[in-house]
Amino acid sequence: MISLLLVSSCEDDSEAAPEASFTFITDDDRVVTITNTSINAEQYYWNFGEVGSAISEEESPTFTYASDGTFKIALSAVGLGGVHQIVQDVTVEEIIPPGIPVPKYKLITDNLSSNFENLTNLNDADTFTWDFGDGNQSSDASPTHSYADAGRYEVTFTAAGPLGSSVLVDSVFVSKELKINNGTWDDEPVKNDNRIAWRNTALEKLADGVFGDSDYYAKATSSNNHTVGGSYAANLTTNNSSSKPRRWLYQDIIVSPNASYTITFWMKQKPDAGCATYANIYEDHFDAPEFIDVSEKIIASQTYDDATGSSTAEWIEQQITFETGSSSEIVFFMTNDFTASEQAYYDDFTIVKN
């Protein structure tokens, strides 16, 4: 008797690396409908690039943007074989028929007092209604309102004219004291904890796959500090001559839209050593390292090199001014680059509304 043994084999691709991909369509109401075309993935995380928008875990989500513009949609596809992320630009615009008013305004705050300067085209609108989000309303064209308490409020602005009306819903932040958390690097009793306010751990974790294994966060140093009576300062080391490829300062700051701010800080770095510090203001919170240095996400930037310092290694006061536009939360992000093995120090960060 002859027995035949048949052996069948197939390749197990259950742990194949995921490949993130998607397509989308938009309509005249700023609605984006997404079709997920990823493979080898079981979970999906969507960041739509809009201020305050939540992360979606739907497979093929639909998202409505609150304002016109170009945004970045980031998809992280997760499978047994790892994580893959892609970013695509999407441009949305609400098409409003001619003659329908488009509500616009500029906000100017002084502590808890807020002046809403109406920028709506008066040829289209003749009636205005404001709901300040704290139970108070106004029918003035450009009202001034004083809030009782600091905080974030949802302002609803309605502009009406002969051909119809439109509504703008905006998030406004007012405060008695505007500050950068741990601006003096002395708020925490434990030295290494002084950098907590200047970290985004989610960004740091994802950055390992982009820049290589690193600590990313700044050091807390007591050997060089600017604050009178203080103990610590931030220390960013060289990017390219150590085992740590990049370090940075990251902090989310709550702001009001349509406003101007200035951040002031003190910096100390060795002159004539190829030192350069880069400060960027990003339009919104981000966790994806692919957003770093993306010009569309940056609303202001400044480079501080030998030309903006002094001829000796001493503390120099520096500033960066920015307009928030539609942003109600921005990111202050600072990193450095060196052609030589040097370090830089930073202290006494403050922010004021202009």
C-alpha positions in Angstrom: 0.0 0.0 0.0 1.3 3.4 -0.9 0.2 6.4 1.2 0.4 9.9 0.0 0.9 12.7 2.5 -0.2 16.1 1.1 1.2 19.1 2.9 -0.3 22.5 2.4 1.4 25.7 3.6 0.5 29.3 3.4 2.3 32.4 4.7 0.9 33.9 7.9 0.6 37.6 7.3 -1.3 38.3 10.5 1.7 40.3 11.7 2.4 42.2 8.5 3.1 45.8 8.9 0.0 48.1 8.6 -0.2 50.5 5.7 -2.3 53.6 6.5 -4.2 55.2 3.6 -7.5 56.9 3.0 -9.4 59.0 0.5 -12.0 61.7 1.2 -14.6 64.0 -0.4 -15.8 67.4 0.8 -19.1 69.3 0.4 -20.1 73.0 0.6 -20.8 72.8 4.3 -17.2 71.9 5.4 -18.1 68.2 5.8 -15.4 65.7 5.0 -16.4 62.1 4.4 -13.5 59.7 4.7 -13.0 56.3 3.2 -10.4 54.2 5.0 -8.3 52.1 2.6 -5.7 50.9 5.1 -4.5 47.3 5.2 -3.2 45.1 8.0 -4.7 47.3 10.7 -7.2 46.7 13.4 -7.4 50.1 15.1 -7.5 53.6 13.8 -6.8 57.0 15.3 -7.8 60.2 13.4 -6.6 63.7 14.2 -8.4 66.3 12.0 -6.0 69.2 12.7 -8.7 71.5 14.0 -8.3 73.4 17.4 -10.2 71.5 20.1 -11.3 68.6 17.9 -11.3 65.1 19.5 -9.5 62.1 18.3 -11.8 59.7 16.4 -11.4 55.9 16.5 -14.0 55.2 13.8 -12.8 53.2 10.8 -14.1 55.7 8.2 -15.3 58.8 10.1 -17.2 61.9 8.8 -16.0 65.3 10.2 -17.4 68.8 10.0 -15.0 71.7 10.3 -16.1 74.9 12.1 -14.2 77.3 9.8 -12.9 77.5 6.3 -9.2 76.7 5.7 -6.7 74.0 4.9 -6.2 71.4 7.6 -4.1 68.3 8.1 -5.8 65.0 8.7 -3.5 62.5 10.4 -4.3 58.8 10.5 -2.5 56.3 12.7 -3.2 52.7 11.7 -2.4 50.1 14.3 -2.0 46.4 13.7 -0.1 43.4 15.1 2.8 44.4 12.9 3.1 47.9 14.3 1.9 51.4 13.7 1.9 53.4 10.4 0.9 57.1 10.1 0.1 59.3 7.2 -0.9 62.9 6.9 -3.0 64.5 4.1 -4.1 68.1 3.5 -7.8 68.9 3.2 -9.2 72.3 2.1 -12.8 73.1 3.1 -15.0 76.1 2.4 -18.5 76.9 3.3 -20.3 78.3 0.2 -22.6 81.0 1.3 -25.0 82.6 -1.3 -24.2 86.2 -2.3 -25.8 88.7 0.1 -26.0 86.4 3.1 -24.0 88.0 5.9 -20.8 86.3 7.1 -20.3 87.0 10.8 -16.7 88.2 11.6 -15.2 89.9 14.6 -11.9 90.8 16.4 -11.6 90.3 20.1 -9.7 92.7 22.4 -9.5 91.7 26.1 -8.3 93.5 29.2 -8.4 91.1 32.1 -12.1 90.1 32.2 -13.3 92.9 30.0 -13.8 91.9 26.3 -14.4 94.2 23.4 -16.0 92.4 20.4 -15.2 94.5 17.3 -17.7 93.7 14.5 -16.0 93.1 11.1 -19.1 91.8 9.3 -19.9 93.4 5.9 -22.6 96.0 6.8 -24.0 95.9 3.3 -25.3 92.4 4.0 -26.2 92.7 7.7 -28.2 95.2 9.8 -29.1 93.2 12.9 -26.7 91.6 15.3 -27.2 89.3 18.3 -24.5 88.2 20.7 -24.6 85.5 23.3 -21.5 85.7 25.5 -21.8 82.2 26.9 -22.3 83.3 30.5 -26.0 84.0 30.4 -25.7 87.5 29.0 -26.6 88.8 25.5 -26.3 92.0 23.5 -27.8 93.4 20.3 -25.1 96.1 19.9 -23.0 95.9 16.7 -19.7 95.9 18.6 -20.4 95.3 22.3 -18.1 95.4 25.3 -18.8 92.7 27.9 -17.2 92.1 31.3 -17.1 88.5 32.5 -17.5 87.8 36.2 -15.0 84.9 36.3 -11.9 83.8 34.3 -12.4 80.8 32.0 -13.4 79.7 28.5 -16.8 80.7 27.1 -18.7 79.8 24.0 -19.7 82.9 22.2 -22.5 82.8 19.6 -22.6 85.7 17.1 -25.6 86.0 14.8 -25.6 88.5 11.9 -28.9 89.0 10.0 -29.8 91.0 6.9 -32.5 91.3 4.2 -31.4 88.0 2.5 -30.9 85.8 5.5 -28.7 85.2 8.6 -25.6 83.3 9.6 -24.3 82.2 13.0 -20.7 82.0 14.2 -19.9 80.0 17.3 -16.5 80.7 18.8 -14.5 79.8 21.9 -13.2 82.7 24.0 -10.7 82.6 26.8 -10.5 85.4 29.5 -8.3 85.4 32.5 -7.2 87.7 35.4 -3.7 86.5 35.0 -2.1 85.1 31.8 1.0 83.0 32.5 3.2 80.3 31.2 3.3 77.3 33.5 6.6 77.0 35.4 8.1 79.9 33.5 10.9 80.3 36.0 11.6 76.6 36.2 11.4 76.7 40.0 7.8 75.6 40.6 8.5 72.0 41.4 10.3 70.8 44.6 12.1 68.1 42.7 14.7 69.3 40.2 13.8 66.9 37.4 10.1 67.6 37.8 10.6 71.2 36.8 10.3 70.1 33.1 6.8 68.5 33.5 5.0 71.6 32.4 7.2 71.7 29.3 6.6 68.2 28.1 4.2 66.3 25.8 4.8 62.6 26.6 2.5 61.4 23.8 4.6 63.3 21.3 7.9 62.0 22.8 6.7 58.4 22.6 5.8 58.7 18.9 8.9 60.7 18.1 11.1 57.6 18.7 9.9 56.1 15.5 10.7 59.3 13.6 13.9 60.7 15.1 15.3 57.7 16.9 15.4 56.9 20.6 15.8 60.0 22.7 14.6 61.8 25.9 13.4 64.9 23.9 12.6 67.0 27.0 14.9 69.7 28.2 17.0 69.2 31.2 16.5 71.1 34.5 19.8 72.7 35.4 21.0 74.6 38.5 24.4 75.4 37.1 23.1 78.3 34.9 19.9 80.2 35.9 18.7 83.8 35.3 16.0 84.2 37.9 17.1 86.4 40.8 16.7 84.2 43.8 15.8 81.2 41.6 17.5 77.9 41.3 16.9 76.3 37.9 16.7 77.0 34.2 16.0 74.9 31.1 19.0 73.3 29.3 18.9 72.1 25.7 21.9 70.2 24.6 23.4 69.7 21.1 21.3 67.8 18.6 24.0 66.1 16.6 27.0 65.3 18.8 25.3 63.2 21.5 23.2 60.0 21.7 20.1 62.2 22.1 19.1 63.3 18.6 16.7 66.1 19.5 15.5 68.0 22.6 12.8 70.5 22.8 10.5 72.7 25.0 6.8 72.1 24.4 3.9 73.9 26.2 0.1 74.2 25.3 -1.1 77.7 26.1 -4.8 78.8 26.3 -5.4 82.0 24.3 -8.3 84.0 22.8 -8.9 83.9 19.0 -8.3 87.0 16.9 -5.8 88.4 19.4 -2.1 89.3 19.6 0.4 88.0 22.2 4.1 88.4 23.0 6.2 85.7 24.8 9.3 87.0 26.4 12.2 84.8 27.7 15.9 85.0 28.6 18.5 82.9 26.7 22.1 82.2 27.2 24.3 80.5 24.6 27.9 80.6 23.6 28.6 83.0 20.7 30.6 82.0 17.6 29.9 78.3 18.1 27.3 77.7 15.4 24.4 78.0 18.0 20.9 78.5 16.8 17.6 78.4 18.8 14.3 78.1 16.9 11.0 79.2 18.5 7.8 78.2 16.7 4.1 79.0 17.6 1.8 76.2 16.4 -1.9 76.9 15.8 -3.0 73.9 17.9 -2.0 71.1 20.2 -0.4 68.2 18.3 1.0 64.7 19.2 2.2 63.6 15.8 5.9 64.3 15.3 5.2 64.7 11.5 3.7 68.1 12.4 7.0 69.4 13.7 8.3 72.1 11.3 5.2 71.9 9.1 4.8 75.5 7.9 1.0 75.2 7.6 0.8 74.5 11.3 3.1 77.4 12.4 1.6 80.9 12.9 4.9 82.5 14.0 8.5 81.6 14.1 11.8 83.2 15.2 15.5 82.2 15.0 17.9 83.3 17.7 21.6 82.9 16.7 24.8 84.7 17.2 23.4 87.8 15.4 20.7 88.1 18.1 22.9 87.4 21.0 26.0 89.1 22.4 29.7 88.8 22.0 30.0 87.0 25.3 28.1 84.1 26.8 25.5 86.1 28.9 21.8 86.2 29.4 19.9 88.1 26.6 16.2 88.9 26.7 14.3 87.6 23.6 10.7 87.9 22.3 8.3 86.3 19.8 5.0 88.0 18.9 2.1 86.3 17.2 -1.5 86.6 16.1 -3.8 83.8 17.1 -6.2 84.0 14.2 -8.9 81.3 14.8 -6.8 79.4 17.4 -8.0 79.2 21.0 -5.0 77.0 22.1 -1.5 77.4 20.7 1.8 75.5 21.3 5.0 77.2 22.2 7.7 74.9 20.8 11.4 75.6 21.0 14.4 73.5 19.9 18.0 74.2 19.0 20.7 73.1 16.6 24.5 73.2 16.9 27.4 72.7 14.6 29.6 72.3 17.6 29.2 70.5 20.9 27.6 73.3 22.9 24.5 73.9 25.1 22.0 76.7 25.6 20.0 77.8 28.6 16.5 79.4 28.9 14.7 81.0 31.8 11.9 83.4 32.9 9.2 82.8 30.3 6.3 85.3 30.4 3.4 85.9 28.1 1.3 89.1 27.7 -1.7 90.0 25.6 -1.0 93.0 23.4 
